[in-house]
Amino acid sequence: MEIDIGNALHSVATPGVSRETLERLDERVADAHDRIGTGIDGREHGYAALALPETADAEAIRTAVDPIDCEALLIVGIGGSALGAATIADALDVDIDVYTLDNVDPEYTSQLLDSLDLSRTALHVVSRSGTTAETLANFLVAREAMESVGVDWTERTLVTTGGEGNLRALAERHDLPALDVPAGVPGRFSVLSTVALPVAALGGGDVEGLLAGAGTEAETLSGSLFETPAYAYGATTYALAERGWTVNAMMPYAESLETFAEWFAQLWAESLGKDGVGQLPARALGATDQHSQLQLYRAGPRNAMVTLVRPRERADVTIPETELEGLAYLGGSSLGGLLDAEFEATEASLAAAARPSIRIELERVDAHGLGELLYGMEAACILAGELFSVPTFEQPAVEWGKRAARGLLGGGEFEEARAVEEKTRLVID
Ligand SMILES: O=P(O)(O)OC[C@H]1O[C@H](O)[C@H](O)[C@@H](O)[C@@H]1O
């Protein structure tokens, strides 16, 4: 993974980041790197995620999925327990159909379950806590749907969860294959673990390649942002946020990475959005969103930086010659060539408007490249969390809402639920 921060420099962006600022910041990066290294070595909560390429047990994952014979996989989870697997499934060439139930919209859930051949579908139920209401509710609905068509769900269900909780109890009661969420790995940092790798193992994907890519990126971590692509990204985004660029539009130029932008959004928002700081992650897709969101990023409030991601190599499609003179310039070139030109043009157009962008390039979107990207963004996020001085691995604001909802559902006495009754309304009808 290569990072180009040239378009974030103050010679391009206003305000941008000066070379002197980066050099001063590099002293803090060195300290942060020491802290991160200590956390990795001690397998401390959160930091343990960066040890995953080394500690993940690909063999255990293959053994757990081995008895499952399926044409489709339904992932039941939410947040970090769903987005990593969805990212892998969309980016890599897996040979099963993959669906995700990560919401409790009744219409969507029933339509999806009705459309699947449940006798050929496996369930992967994922919850680190084993208590998340949406996940457990969706599982119960999916299980009943299987039972109602005479499918033995216990033969087609794999569980990934923590040491205790409802899901652990369920796996034990029905003797289901169960994988452990590795200790110290929060959901949004769990993509390179038992949480998300089973989709690759089931679909004939390259689990080892993903871990090898992550390992390659792990080897680059050093005490200087000038030598560490992940830290260059984390430190530059931090410096830009400090200068008012509080929106980070993640814009991959590859359809296969569209879900990666969703995964990134959770990572960035939930990890860094604390104590009045952070960056709002926006999800964009090149070139599609050049024709919608780009107007705002280039000419709206001066608060949005753009992260442009692209693979250097991809399969290509030639554009046929045309009889239309006005389109002659397209004939004989390729869709990939056009996409690359759009990428270069977007980057230049932002720079011409003094708006910052950062370029991330991968060799290609394969298991190795994806492993590099996912690990690199996790390391960047942890580094940014150190620079922002926020508790990267906590999410108290999310927990607040969960307690309020649980109280409303009669799941216990939670004072947060009272806030729902006390809401201020001004209804216009
Ligand atoms: O894996 P689970 O315990 O079910 O949690 C699923 C998700 O829900 C929570 O609300 C957290 O804020 C997320 O970080 C987490 O990924």
The ligand as an SDF file (V2000), in Angstrom:
LIG
                    3D

 16 16  0  0  0  0  0  0  0  0999 V2000
  -20.3590   -7.9910   17.9640 O   0  0  0  0  0  0  0  0  0  0  0  0
  -21.4140   -7.3740   18.7870 P   0  0  0  0  0  0  0  0  0  0  0  0
  -21.1280   -7.4670   20.2570 O   0  0  0  0  0  0  0  0  0  0  0  0
  -22.7780   -7.9010   18.4600 O   0  0  0  0  0  0  0  0  0  0  0  0
  -21.4220   -5.8400   18.4780 O   0  0  0  0  0  0  0  0  0  0  0  0
  -21.7430   -5.3440   17.2170 C   0  0  0  0  0  0  0  0  0  0  0  0
  -21.5250   -3.8480   17.1330 C   0  0  0  0  0  0  0  0  0  0  0  0
  -22.3960   -3.2360   18.0140 O   0  0  0  0  0  0  0  0  0  0  0  0
  -22.0330   -2.2350   18.9270 C   0  0  0  0  0  0  0  0  0  0  0  0
  -23.0690   -1.3260   18.9730 O   0  0  0  0  0  0  0  0  0  0  0  0
  -20.6880   -1.5780   18.7940 C   0  0  0  0  0  0  0  0  0  0  0  0
  -20.7600   -0.1930   18.9120 O   0  0  0  0  0  0  0  0  0  0  0  0
  -19.9870   -1.9670   17.5360 C   0  0  0  0  0  0  0  0  0  0  0  0
  -18.6320   -1.5800   17.6450 O   0  0  0  0  0  0  0  0  0  0  0  0
  -20.0770   -3.4450   17.3300 C   0  0  0  0  0  0  0  0  0  0  0  0
  -19.3170   -3.8040   16.2050 O   0  0  0  0  0  0  0  0  0  0  0  0
  1  2  2  0
  2  3  1  0
  2  4  1  0
  2  5  1  0
  5  6  1  0
  6  7  1  0
  7  8  1  0
  7 15  1  0
  8  9  1  0
  9 10  1  0
  9 11  1  0
 11 12  1  0
 11 13  1  0
 13 14  1  0
 13 15  1  0
 15 16  1  0
M  END
$$$$
